[in-house]
Amino acid sequence: MAEIVSEYDPAEDLASPDAISVFVNEALKTGDAAYVTHALGVVARAKDMAGIAREAGLSSDGNPTLKTALAVMKALGISLAADVAG
């Protein structure tokens, strides 16, 4: 019997500020800038990508820099925190 696999979109599960906080914090823990950027994109998609891009002042051609990530985080109402590693 063939197994049916459906696509999962994590944006569908990010309906509350707490869910968004956990999702972004887990991404930040990886230390992988590309993954953090991806996670912010998922959150932006969950919260209306076009509106977030306008609020963050982003152009349609994209600009994956820390400045952009911080602008998106501000538009999403997400703050960045640092912890002592180790």
PyMOL Python script that loads the backbone (N, CA, C, O; Angstrom):
from pymol import cmd

cmd.read_pdbstr("""\
ATOM      1  N   MET A   1       0.842  -1.166   0.000  1.00  0.00           N
ATOM      2  CA  MET A   1       0.000   0.000   0.000  1.00  0.00           C
ATOM      3  C   MET A   1       0.892   1.236   0.000  1.00  0.00           C
ATOM      4  O   MET A   1       1.860   1.307   0.757  1.00  0.00           O
ATOM      5  N   ALA A   2       0.571   2.197  -0.837  1.00  0.00           N
ATOM      6  CA  ALA A   2       1.350   3.426  -0.933  1.00  0.00           C
ATOM      7  C   ALA A   2       1.020   4.341   0.239  1.00  0.00           C
ATOM      8  O   ALA A   2      -0.140   4.509   0.617  1.00  0.00           O
ATOM      9  N   GLU A   3       2.060   4.922   0.797  1.00  0.00           N
ATOM     10  CA  GLU A   3       1.873   5.860   1.907  1.00  0.00           C
ATOM     11  C   GLU A   3       1.595   7.244   1.341  1.00  0.00           C
ATOM     12  O   GLU A   3       2.291   7.710   0.438  1.00  0.00           O
ATOM     13  N   ILE A   4       0.569   7.898   1.883  1.00  0.00           N
ATOM     14  CA  ILE A   4       0.219   9.236   1.433  1.00  0.00           C
ATOM     15  C   ILE A   4       0.881  10.240   2.368  1.00  0.00           C
ATOM     16  O   ILE A   4       0.689  10.195   3.583  1.00  0.00           O
ATOM     17  N   VAL A   5       1.656  11.140   1.789  1.00  0.00           N
ATOM     18  CA  VAL A   5       2.352  12.157   2.559  1.00  0.00           C
ATOM     19  C   VAL A   5       1.841  13.518   2.108  1.00  0.00           C
ATOM     20  O   VAL A   5       1.827  13.825   0.916  1.00  0.00           O
ATOM     21  N   SER A   6       1.429  14.315   3.057  1.00  0.00           N
ATOM     22  CA  SER A   6       0.976  15.656   2.707  1.00  0.00           C
ATOM     23  C   SER A   6       2.024  16.659   3.163  1.00  0.00           C
ATOM     24  O   SER A   6       2.795  16.403   4.088  1.00  0.00           O
ATOM     25  N   GLU A   7       2.036  17.804   2.495  1.00  0.00           N
ATOM     26  CA  GLU A   7       2.999  18.842   2.859  1.00  0.00           C
ATOM     27  C   GLU A   7       2.581  19.513   4.159  1.00  0.00           C
ATOM     28  O   GLU A   7       1.397  19.756   4.395  1.00  0.00           O
ATOM     29  N   TYR A   8       3.555  19.802   4.985  1.00  0.00           N
ATOM     30  CA  TYR A   8       3.315  20.465   6.260  1.00  0.00           C
ATOM     31  C   TYR A   8       3.859  21.881   6.176  1.00  0.00           C
ATOM     32  O   TYR A   8       5.000  22.090   5.764  1.00  0.00           O
ATOM     33  N   ASP A   9       3.053  22.842   6.561  1.00  0.00           N
ATOM     34  CA  ASP A   9       3.477  24.237   6.587  1.00  0.00           C
ATOM     35  C   ASP A   9       3.470  24.707   8.037  1.00  0.00           C
ATOM     36  O   ASP A   9       2.396  24.886   8.612  1.00  0.00           O
ATOM     37  N   PRO A  10       4.643  24.913   8.647  1.00  0.00           N
ATOM     38  CA  PRO A  10       4.680  25.324  10.052  1.00  0.00           C
ATOM     39  C   PRO A  10       3.992  26.655  10.307  1.00  0.00           C
ATOM     40  O   PRO A  10       3.617  26.940  11.444  1.00  0.00           O
ATOM     41  N   ALA A  11       3.817  27.477   9.278  1.00  0.00           N
ATOM     42  CA  ALA A  11       3.136  28.758   9.450  1.00  0.00           C
ATOM     43  C   ALA A  11       1.710  28.561   9.948  1.00  0.00           C
ATOM     44  O   ALA A  11       1.157  29.428  10.624  1.00  0.00           O
ATOM     45  N   GLU A  12       1.117  27.419   9.613  1.00  0.00           N
ATOM     46  CA  GLU A  12      -0.248  27.134  10.038  1.00  0.00           C
ATOM     47  C   GLU A  12      -0.362  26.953  11.553  1.00  0.00           C
ATOM     48  O   GLU A  12      -1.448  27.109  12.111  1.00  0.00           O
ATOM     49  N   ASP A  13       0.732  26.630  12.214  1.00  0.00           N
ATOM     50  CA  ASP A  13       0.719  26.383  13.658  1.00  0.00           C
ATOM     51  C   ASP A  13       1.199  27.582  14.476  1.00  0.00           C
ATOM     52  O   ASP A  13       1.355  27.475  15.693  1.00  0.00           O
ATOM     53  N   LEU A  14       1.431  28.704  13.832  1.00  0.00           N
ATOM     54  CA  LEU A  14       1.955  29.876  14.530  1.00  0.00           C
ATOM     55  C   LEU A  14       0.859  30.921  14.718  1.00  0.00           C
ATOM     56  O   LEU A  14       0.937  32.029  14.188  1.00  0.00           O
ATOM     57  N   ALA A  15      -0.153  30.545  15.477  1.00  0.00           N
ATOM     58  CA  ALA A  15      -1.311  31.413  15.657  1.00  0.00           C
ATOM     59  C   ALA A  15      -1.218  32.306  16.889  1.00  0.00           C
ATOM     60  O   ALA A  15      -1.998  33.249  17.023  1.00  0.00           O
ATOM     61  N   SER A  16      -0.282  32.025  17.787  1.00  0.00           N
ATOM     62  CA  SER A  16      -0.199  32.821  19.012  1.00  0.00           C
ATOM     63  C   SER A  16       1.207  33.400  19.176  1.00  0.00           C
ATOM     64  O   SER A  16       2.172  32.865  18.630  1.00  0.00           O
ATOM     65  N   PRO A  17       1.316  34.485  19.925  1.00  0.00           N
ATOM     66  CA  PRO A  17       2.651  35.043  20.199  1.00  0.00           C
ATOM     67  C   PRO A  17       3.564  34.036  20.897  1.00  0.00           C
ATOM     68  O   PRO A  17       4.768  34.023  20.640  1.00  0.00           O
ATOM     69  N   ASP A  18       3.019  33.198  21.769  1.00  0.00           N
ATOM     70  CA  ASP A  18       3.847  32.191  22.445  1.00  0.00           C
ATOM     71  C   ASP A  18       4.406  31.175  21.458  1.00  0.00           C
ATOM     72  O   ASP A  18       5.577  30.805  21.546  1.00  0.00           O
ATOM     73  N   ALA A  19       3.579  30.720  20.519  1.00  0.00           N
ATOM     74  CA  ALA A  19       4.043  29.761  19.514  1.00  0.00           C
ATOM     75  C   ALA A  19       5.138  30.374  18.653  1.00  0.00           C
ATOM     76  O   ALA A  19       6.122  29.711  18.326  1.00  0.00           O
ATOM     77  N   ILE A  20       4.965  31.634  18.290  1.00  0.00           N
ATOM     78  CA  ILE A  20       5.974  32.331  17.490  1.00  0.00           C
ATOM     79  C   ILE A  20       7.272  32.463  18.274  1.00  0.00           C
ATOM     80  O   ILE A  20       8.354  32.254  17.724  1.00  0.00           O
ATOM     81  N   SER A  21       7.173  32.805  19.546  1.00  0.00           N
ATOM     82  CA  SER A  21       8.355  32.958  20.395  1.00  0.00           C
ATOM     83  C   SER A  21       9.139  31.654  20.491  1.00  0.00           C
ATOM     84  O   SER A  21      10.361  31.648  20.343  1.00  0.00           O
ATOM     85  N   VAL A  22       8.442  30.563  20.737  1.00  0.00           N
ATOM     86  CA  VAL A  22       9.112  29.256  20.833  1.00  0.00           C
ATOM     87  C   VAL A  22       9.773  28.913  19.508  1.00  0.00           C
ATOM     88  O   VAL A  22      10.922  28.472  19.484  1.00  0.00           O
ATOM     89  N   PHE A  23       9.063  29.111  18.412  1.00  0.00           N
ATOM     90  CA  PHE A  23       9.575  28.776  17.079  1.00  0.00           C
ATOM     91  C   PHE A  23      10.853  29.556  16.764  1.00  0.00           C
ATOM     92  O   PHE A  23      11.846  28.976  16.325  1.00  0.00           O
ATOM     93  N   VAL A  24      10.823  30.873  16.990  1.00  0.00           N
ATOM     94  CA  VAL A  24      11.986  31.706  16.683  1.00  0.00           C
ATOM     95  C   VAL A  24      13.133  31.409  17.642  1.00  0.00           C
ATOM     96  O   VAL A  24      14.287  31.359  17.218  1.00  0.00           O
ATOM     97  N   ASN A  25      12.842  31.211  18.915  1.00  0.00           N
ATOM     98  CA  ASN A  25      13.911  30.887  19.868  1.00  0.00           C
ATOM     99  C   ASN A  25      14.604  29.577  19.522  1.00  0.00           C
ATOM    100  O   ASN A  25      15.825  29.471  19.642  1.00  0.00           O
ATOM    101  N   GLU A  26      13.846  28.589  19.098  1.00  0.00           N
ATOM    102  CA  GLU A  26      14.459  27.320  18.689  1.00  0.00           C
ATOM    103  C   GLU A  26      15.346  27.523  17.466  1.00  0.00           C
ATOM    104  O   GLU A  26      16.413  26.918  17.365  1.00  0.00           O
ATOM    105  N   ALA A  27      14.913  28.368  16.540  1.00  0.00           N
ATOM    106  CA  ALA A  27      15.738  28.664  15.367  1.00  0.00           C
ATOM    107  C   ALA A  27      17.018  29.381  15.781  1.00  0.00           C
ATOM    108  O   ALA A  27      18.099  29.060  15.285  1.00  0.00           O
ATOM    109  N   LEU A  28      16.900  30.355  16.692  1.00  0.00           N
ATOM    110  CA  LEU A  28      18.081  31.090  17.159  1.00  0.00           C
ATOM    111  C   LEU A  28      19.086  30.177  17.840  1.00  0.00           C
ATOM    112  O   LEU A  28      20.293  30.380  17.717  1.00  0.00           O
ATOM    113  N   LYS A  29      18.600  29.178  18.555  1.00  0.00           N
ATOM    114  CA  LYS A  29      19.492  28.244  19.254  1.00  0.00           C
ATOM    115  C   LYS A  29      20.395  27.462  18.302  1.00  0.00           C
ATOM    116  O   LYS A  29      21.456  26.987  18.705  1.00  0.00           O
ATOM    117  N   THR A  30      19.980  27.326  17.040  1.00  0.00           N
ATOM    118  CA  THR A  30      20.807  26.575  16.090  1.00  0.00           C
ATOM    119  C   THR A  30      22.069  27.330  15.723  1.00  0.00           C
ATOM    120  O   THR A  30      23.073  26.722  15.352  1.00  0.00           O
ATOM    121  N   GLY A  31      22.026  28.664  15.825  1.00  0.00           N
ATOM    122  CA  GLY A  31      23.182  29.457  15.429  1.00  0.00           C
ATOM    123  C   GLY A  31      23.374  29.500  13.923  1.00  0.00           C
ATOM    124  O   GLY A  31      24.401  29.981  13.444  1.00  0.00           O
ATOM    125  N   ASP A  32      22.410  29.011  13.177  1.00  0.00           N
ATOM    126  CA  ASP A  32      22.490  28.948  11.725  1.00  0.00           C
ATOM    127  C   ASP A  32      21.703  30.123  11.134  1.00  0.00           C
ATOM    128  O   ASP A  32      20.473  30.134  11.167  1.00  0.00           O
ATOM    129  N   ALA A  33      22.428  31.112  10.592  1.00  0.00           N
ATOM    130  CA  ALA A  33      21.792  32.324  10.078  1.00  0.00           C
ATOM    131  C   ALA A  33      20.763  32.019   9.001  1.00  0.00           C
ATOM    132  O   ALA A  33      19.709  32.655   8.957  1.00  0.00           O
ATOM    133  N   ALA A  34      21.048  31.063   8.137  1.00  0.00           N
ATOM    134  CA  ALA A  34      20.100  30.721   7.066  1.00  0.00           C
ATOM    135  C   ALA A  34      18.819  30.142   7.656  1.00  0.00           C
ATOM    136  O   ALA A  34      17.724  30.439   7.179  1.00  0.00           O
ATOM    137  N   TYR A  35      18.952  29.320   8.689  1.00  0.00           N
ATOM    138  CA  TYR A  35      17.772  28.725   9.319  1.00  0.00           C
ATOM    139  C   TYR A  35      16.954  29.785  10.058  1.00  0.00           C
ATOM    140  O   TYR A  35      15.723  29.763  10.015  1.00  0.00           O
ATOM    141  N   VAL A  36      17.635  30.709  10.734  1.00  0.00           N
ATOM    142  CA  VAL A  36      16.934  31.792  11.429  1.00  0.00           C
ATOM    143  C   VAL A  36      16.172  32.644  10.416  1.00  0.00           C
ATOM    144  O   VAL A  36      15.022  33.016  10.651  1.00  0.00           O
ATOM    145  N   THR A  37      16.813  32.950   9.298  1.00  0.00           N
ATOM    146  CA  THR A  37      16.163  33.723   8.245  1.00  0.00           C
ATOM    147  C   THR A  37      14.941  32.980   7.717  1.00  0.00           C
ATOM    148  O   THR A  37      13.889  33.580   7.494  1.00  0.00           O
ATOM    149  N   HIS A  38      15.084  31.678   7.518  1.00  0.00           N
ATOM    150  CA  HIS A  38      13.962  30.850   7.070  1.00  0.00           C
ATOM    151  C   HIS A  38      12.826  30.899   8.091  1.00  0.00           C
ATOM    152  O   HIS A  38      11.663  31.051   7.717  1.00  0.00           O
ATOM    153  N   ALA A  39      13.156  30.771   9.373  1.00  0.00           N
ATOM    154  CA  ALA A  39      12.146  30.790  10.435  1.00  0.00           C
ATOM    155  C   ALA A  39      11.405  32.131  10.449  1.00  0.00           C
ATOM    156  O   ALA A  39      10.186  32.164  10.616  1.00  0.00           O
ATOM    157  N   LEU A  40      12.132  33.223  10.276  1.00  0.00           N
ATOM    158  CA  LEU A  40      11.487  34.539  10.223  1.00  0.00           C
ATOM    159  C   LEU A  40      10.550  34.634   9.021  1.00  0.00           C
ATOM    160  O   LEU A  40       9.489  35.254   9.103  1.00  0.00           O
ATOM    161  N   GLY A  41      10.939  34.026   7.920  1.00  0.00           N
ATOM    162  CA  GLY A  41      10.067  33.992   6.744  1.00  0.00           C
ATOM    163  C   GLY A  41       8.795  33.207   7.014  1.00  0.00           C
ATOM    164  O   GLY A  41       7.716  33.598   6.570  1.00  0.00           O
ATOM    165  N   VAL A  42       8.915  32.107   7.735  1.00  0.00           N
ATOM    166  CA  VAL A  42       7.737  31.310   8.095  1.00  0.00           C
ATOM    167  C   VAL A  42       6.800  32.136   8.967  1.00  0.00           C
ATOM    168  O   VAL A  42       5.586  32.136   8.759  1.00  0.00           O
ATOM    169  N   VAL A  43       7.369  32.842   9.945  1.00  0.00           N
ATOM    170  CA  VAL A  43       6.548  33.671  10.831  1.00  0.00           C
ATOM    171  C   VAL A  43       5.895  34.801  10.032  1.00  0.00           C
ATOM    172  O   VAL A  43       4.714  35.093  10.216  1.00  0.00           O
ATOM    173  N   ALA A  44       6.656  35.426   9.155  1.00  0.00           N
ATOM    174  CA  ALA A  44       6.101  36.501   8.337  1.00  0.00           C
ATOM    175  C   ALA A  44       4.952  35.988   7.469  1.00  0.00           C
ATOM    176  O   ALA A  44       3.943  36.671   7.295  1.00  0.00           O
ATOM    177  N   ARG A  45       5.115  34.785   6.930  1.00  0.00           N
ATOM    178  CA  ARG A  45       4.052  34.189   6.115  1.00  0.00           C
ATOM    179  C   ARG A  45       2.815  33.932   6.971  1.00  0.00           C
ATOM    180  O   ARG A  45       1.688  34.118   6.511  1.00  0.00           O
ATOM    181  N   ALA A  46       3.023  33.507   8.208  1.00  0.00           N
ATOM    182  CA  ALA A  46       1.910  33.243   9.115  1.00  0.00           C
ATOM    183  C   ALA A  46       1.172  34.529   9.480  1.00  0.00           C
ATOM    184  O   ALA A  46      -0.018  34.493   9.794  1.00  0.00           O
ATOM    185  N   LYS A  47       1.866  35.656   9.440  1.00  0.00           N
ATOM    186  CA  LYS A  47       1.289  36.916   9.897  1.00  0.00           C
ATOM    187  C   LYS A  47       1.029  37.908   8.766  1.00  0.00           C
ATOM    188  O   LYS A  47       0.820  39.091   9.037  1.00  0.00           O
ATOM    189  N   ASP A  48       1.035  37.471   7.525  1.00  0.00           N
ATOM    190  CA  ASP A  48       0.784  38.333   6.360  1.00  0.00           C
ATOM    191  C   ASP A  48       2.093  38.909   5.835  1.00  0.00           C
ATOM    192  O   ASP A  48       2.493  40.016   6.199  1.00  0.00           O
ATOM    193  N   MET A  49       2.735  38.159   4.998  1.00  0.00           N
ATOM    194  CA  MET A  49       4.052  38.494   4.452  1.00  0.00           C
ATOM    195  C   MET A  49       4.109  39.892   3.841  1.00  0.00           C
ATOM    196  O   MET A  49       5.049  40.643   4.101  1.00  0.00           O
ATOM    197  N   ALA A  50       3.118  40.244   3.035  1.00  0.00           N
ATOM    198  CA  ALA A  50       3.158  41.541   2.351  1.00  0.00           C
ATOM    199  C   ALA A  50       3.092  42.685   3.350  1.00  0.00           C
ATOM    200  O   ALA A  50       3.809  43.676   3.214  1.00  0.00           O
ATOM    201  N   GLY A  51       2.241  42.553   4.343  1.00  0.00           N
ATOM    202  CA  GLY A  51       2.120  43.604   5.356  1.00  0.00           C
ATOM    203  C   GLY A  51       3.389  43.742   6.171  1.00  0.00           C
ATOM    204  O   GLY A  51       3.809  44.855   6.486  1.00  0.00           O
ATOM    205  N   ILE A  52       4.003  42.622   6.513  1.00  0.00           N
ATOM    206  CA  ILE A  52       5.254  42.636   7.282  1.00  0.00           C
ATOM    207  C   ILE A  52       6.356  43.287   6.450  1.00  0.00           C
ATOM    208  O   ILE A  52       7.124  44.098   6.968  1.00  0.00           O
ATOM    209  N   ALA A  53       6.439  42.942   5.175  1.00  0.00           N
ATOM    210  CA  ALA A  53       7.464  43.528   4.303  1.00  0.00           C
ATOM    211  C   ALA A  53       7.293  45.038   4.208  1.00  0.00           C
ATOM    212  O   ALA A  53       8.270  45.785   4.261  1.00  0.00           O
ATOM    213  N   ARG A  54       6.044  45.486   4.068  1.00  0.00           N
ATOM    214  CA  ARG A  54       5.797  46.935   4.010  1.00  0.00           C
ATOM    215  C   ARG A  54       6.202  47.601   5.323  1.00  0.00           C
ATOM    216  O   ARG A  54       6.876  48.631   5.322  1.00  0.00           O
ATOM    217  N   GLU A  55       5.786  47.007   6.443  1.00  0.00           N
ATOM    218  CA  GLU A  55       6.090  47.589   7.749  1.00  0.00           C
ATOM    219  C   GLU A  55       7.595  47.620   8.015  1.00  0.00           C
ATOM    220  O   GLU A  55       8.101  48.547   8.647  1.00  0.00           O
ATOM    221  N   ALA A  56       8.306  46.603   7.529  1.00  0.00           N
ATOM    222  CA  ALA A  56       9.752  46.536   7.727  1.00  0.00           C
ATOM    223  C   ALA A  56      10.514  47.370   6.703  1.00  0.00           C
ATOM    224  O   ALA A  56      11.727  47.539   6.832  1.00  0.00           O
ATOM    225  N   GLY A  57       9.826  47.897   5.688  1.00  0.00           N
ATOM    226  CA  GLY A  57      10.471  48.724   4.676  1.00  0.00           C
ATOM    227  C   GLY A  57      11.321  47.929   3.709  1.00  0.00           C
ATOM    228  O   GLY A  57      12.364  48.406   3.264  1.00  0.00           O
ATOM    229  N   LEU A  58      10.885  46.707   3.375  1.00  0.00           N
ATOM    230  CA  LEU A  58      11.665  45.845   2.484  1.00  0.00           C
ATOM    231  C   LEU A  58      11.224  46.008   1.043  1.00  0.00           C
ATOM    232  O   LEU A  58      10.061  46.293   0.760  1.00  0.00           O
ATOM    233  N   SER A  59      12.171  45.824   0.140  1.00  0.00           N
ATOM    234  CA  SER A  59      11.846  45.859  -1.278  1.00  0.00           C
ATOM    235  C   SER A  59      11.490  44.451  -1.739  1.00  0.00           C
ATOM    236  O   SER A  59      11.740  43.477  -1.029  1.00  0.00           O
ATOM    237  N   SER A  60      10.912  44.350  -2.922  1.00  0.00           N
ATOM    238  CA  SER A  60      10.487  43.049  -3.430  1.00  0.00           C
ATOM    239  C   SER A  60      11.653  42.166  -3.861  1.00  0.00           C
ATOM    240  O   SER A  60      11.476  40.957  -4.011  1.00  0.00           O
ATOM    241  N   ASP A  61      12.844  42.738  -4.064  1.00  0.00           N
ATOM    242  CA  ASP A  61      13.987  41.929  -4.497  1.00  0.00           C
ATOM    243  C   ASP A  61      14.682  41.239  -3.327  1.00  0.00           C
ATOM    244  O   ASP A  61      15.571  40.416  -3.543  1.00  0.00           O
ATOM    245  N   GLY A  62      14.300  41.552  -2.113  1.00  0.00           N
ATOM    246  CA  GLY A  62      14.861  40.884  -0.945  1.00  0.00           C
ATOM    247  C   GLY A  62      16.227  41.415  -0.574  1.00  0.00           C
ATOM    248  O   GLY A  62      16.914  42.019  -1.398  1.00  0.00           O
ATOM    249  N   ASN A  63      16.621  41.189   0.669  1.00  0.00           N
ATOM    250  CA  ASN A  63      17.908  41.657   1.157  1.00  0.00           C
ATOM    251  C   ASN A  63      18.233  40.898   2.442  1.00  0.00           C
ATOM    252  O   ASN A  63      18.033  41.433   3.532  1.00  0.00           O
ATOM    253  N   PRO A  64      18.727  39.669   2.338  1.00  0.00           N
ATOM    254  CA  PRO A  64      18.914  38.827   3.521  1.00  0.00           C
ATOM    255  C   PRO A  64      20.137  39.232   4.362  1.00  0.00           C
ATOM    256  O   PRO A  64      21.157  38.544   4.363  1.00  0.00           O
ATOM    257  N   THR A  65      20.015  40.346   5.067  1.00  0.00           N
ATOM    258  CA  THR A  65      21.084  40.803   5.929  1.00  0.00           C
ATOM    259  C   THR A  65      20.581  40.850   7.362  1.00  0.00           C
ATOM    260  O   THR A  65      19.385  40.700   7.610  1.00  0.00           O
ATOM    261  N   LEU A  66      21.493  41.059   8.306  1.00  0.00           N
ATOM    262  CA  LEU A  66      21.082  41.195   9.700  1.00  0.00           C
ATOM    263  C   LEU A  66      20.158  42.393   9.861  1.00  0.00           C
ATOM    264  O   LEU A  66      19.197  42.342  10.628  1.00  0.00           O
ATOM    265  N   LYS A  67      20.447  43.470   9.137  1.00  0.00           N
ATOM    266  CA  LYS A  67      19.591  44.652   9.195  1.00  0.00           C
ATOM    267  C   LYS A  67      18.161  44.299   8.779  1.00  0.00           C
ATOM    268  O   LYS A  67      17.197  44.738   9.406  1.00  0.00           O
ATOM    269  N   THR A  68      18.037  43.508   7.724  1.00  0.00           N
ATOM    270  CA  THR A  68      16.725  43.071   7.266  1.00  0.00           C
ATOM    271  C   THR A  68      16.057  42.187   8.308  1.00  0.00           C
ATOM    272  O   THR A  68      14.880  42.366   8.621  1.00  0.00           O
ATOM    273  N   ALA A  69      16.803  41.240   8.841  1.00  0.00           N
ATOM    274  CA  ALA A  69      16.241  40.336   9.851  1.00  0.00           C
ATOM    275  C   ALA A  69      15.749  41.119  11.061  1.00  0.00           C
ATOM    276  O   ALA A  69      14.677  40.827  11.591  1.00  0.00           O
ATOM    277  N   LEU A  70      16.511  42.100  11.500  1.00  0.00           N
ATOM    278  CA  LEU A  70      16.098  42.912  12.644  1.00  0.00           C
ATOM    279  C   LEU A  70      14.850  43.732  12.323  1.00  0.00           C
ATOM    280  O   LEU A  70      13.978  43.897  13.177  1.00  0.00           O
ATOM    281  N   ALA A  71      14.762  44.248  11.094  1.00  0.00           N
ATOM    282  CA  ALA A  71      13.578  45.005  10.693  1.00  0.00           C
ATOM    283  C   ALA A  71      12.344  44.108  10.659  1.00  0.00           C
ATOM    284  O   ALA A  71      11.266  44.511  11.098  1.00  0.00           O
ATOM    285  N   VAL A  72      12.503  42.897  10.140  1.00  0.00           N
ATOM    286  CA  VAL A  72      11.389  41.947  10.109  1.00  0.00           C
ATOM    287  C   VAL A  72      10.990  41.568  11.522  1.00  0.00           C
ATOM    288  O   VAL A  72       9.800  41.507  11.832  1.00  0.00           O
ATOM    289  N   MET A  73      11.966  41.313  12.386  1.00  0.00           N
ATOM    290  CA  MET A  73      11.655  40.959  13.768  1.00  0.00           C
ATOM    291  C   MET A  73      10.893  42.084  14.460  1.00  0.00           C
ATOM    292  O   MET A  73       9.946  41.829  15.205  1.00  0.00           O
ATOM    293  N   LYS A  74      11.299  43.314  14.218  1.00  0.00           N
ATOM    294  CA  LYS A  74      10.599  44.452  14.821  1.00  0.00           C
ATOM    295  C   LYS A  74       9.163  44.514  14.317  1.00  0.00           C
ATOM    296  O   LYS A  74       8.238  44.726  15.100  1.00  0.00           O
ATOM    297  N   ALA A  75       8.974  44.331  13.015  1.00  0.00           N
ATOM    298  CA  ALA A  75       7.640  44.354  12.437  1.00  0.00           C
ATOM    299  C   ALA A  75       6.767  43.219  12.971  1.00  0.00           C
ATOM    300  O   ALA A  75       5.549  43.364  13.072  1.00  0.00           O
ATOM    301  N   LEU A  76       7.392  42.091  13.312  1.00  0.00           N
ATOM    302  CA  LEU A  76       6.659  40.948  13.855  1.00  0.00           C
ATOM    303  C   LEU A  76       6.444  41.054  15.359  1.00  0.00           C
ATOM    304  O   LEU A  76       5.722  40.247  15.945  1.00  0.00           O
ATOM    305  N   GLY A  77       7.070  42.048  15.983  1.00  0.00           N
ATOM    306  CA  GLY A  77       6.952  42.180  17.429  1.00  0.00           C
ATOM    307  C   GLY A  77       7.816  41.181  18.183  1.00  0.00           C
ATOM    308  O   GLY A  77       7.490  40.787  19.303  1.00  0.00           O
ATOM    309  N   ILE A  78       8.926  40.771  17.563  1.00  0.00           N
ATOM    310  CA  ILE A  78       9.842  39.802  18.154  1.00  0.00           C
ATOM    311  C   ILE A  78      11.107  40.535  18.581  1.00  0.00           C
ATOM    312  O   ILE A  78      11.648  41.335  17.818  1.00  0.00           O
ATOM    313  N   SER A  79      11.582  40.269  19.795  1.00  0.00           N
ATOM    314  CA  SER A  79      12.841  40.858  20.228  1.00  0.00           C
ATOM    315  C   SER A  79      13.917  39.778  20.219  1.00  0.00           C
ATOM    316  O   SER A  79      13.622  38.585  20.297  1.00  0.00           O
ATOM    317  N   LEU A  80      15.141  40.208  20.124  1.00  0.00           N
ATOM    318  CA  LEU A  80      16.279  39.313  20.116  1.00  0.00           C
ATOM    319  C   LEU A  80      16.966  39.400  21.469  1.00  0.00           C
ATOM    320  O   LEU A  80      17.185  40.494  21.988  1.00  0.00           O
ATOM    321  N   ALA A  81      17.303  38.260  22.036  1.00  0.00           N
ATOM    322  CA  ALA A  81      17.972  38.222  23.325  1.00  0.00           C
ATOM    323  C   ALA A  81      19.235  37.387  23.205  1.00  0.00           C
ATOM    324  O   ALA A  81      19.343  36.514  22.343  1.00  0.00           O
ATOM    325  N   ALA A  82      20.180  37.666  24.076  1.00  0.00           N
ATOM    326  CA  ALA A  82      21.426  36.888  24.087  1.00  0.00           C
ATOM    327  C   ALA A  82      21.544  36.173  25.424  1.00  0.00           C
ATOM    328  O   ALA A  82      21.152  36.699  26.466  1.00  0.00           O
ATOM    329  N   ASP A  83      22.088  34.975  25.375  1.00  0.00           N
ATOM    330  CA  ASP A  83      22.334  34.152  26.552  1.00  0.00           C
ATOM    331  C   ASP A  83      23.799  33.753  26.538  1.00  0.00           C
ATOM    332  O   ASP A  83      24.414  33.695  25.474  1.00  0.00           O
ATOM    333  N   VAL A  84      24.353  33.482  27.682  1.00  0.00           N
ATOM    334  CA  VAL A  84      25.720  32.997  27.749  1.00  0.00           C
ATOM    335  C   VAL A  84      25.742  31.563  27.263  1.00  0.00           C
ATOM    336  O   VAL A  84      25.020  30.715  27.788  1.00  0.00           O
ATOM    337  N   ALA A  85      26.561  31.288  26.268  1.00  0.00           N
ATOM    338  CA  ALA A  85      26.661  29.926  25.725  1.00  0.00           C
ATOM    339  C   ALA A  85      27.560  29.086  26.607  1.00  0.00           C
ATOM    340  O   ALA A  85      28.494  29.580  27.239  1.00  0.00           O
ATOM    341  N   GLY A  86      27.255  27.826  26.628  1.00  0.00           N
ATOM    342  CA  GLY A  86      28.176  26.953  27.332  1.00  0.00           C
ATOM    343  C   GLY A  86      27.561  26.179  28.349  1.00  0.00           C
ATOM    344  O   GLY A  86      28.233  25.397  29.022  1.00  0.00           O
TER     345      GLY A  86
END
""", "prot")
cmd.dss("prot")
cmd.show_as("cartoon", "prot")
cmd.util.cbc("prot")
cmd.orient("prot")
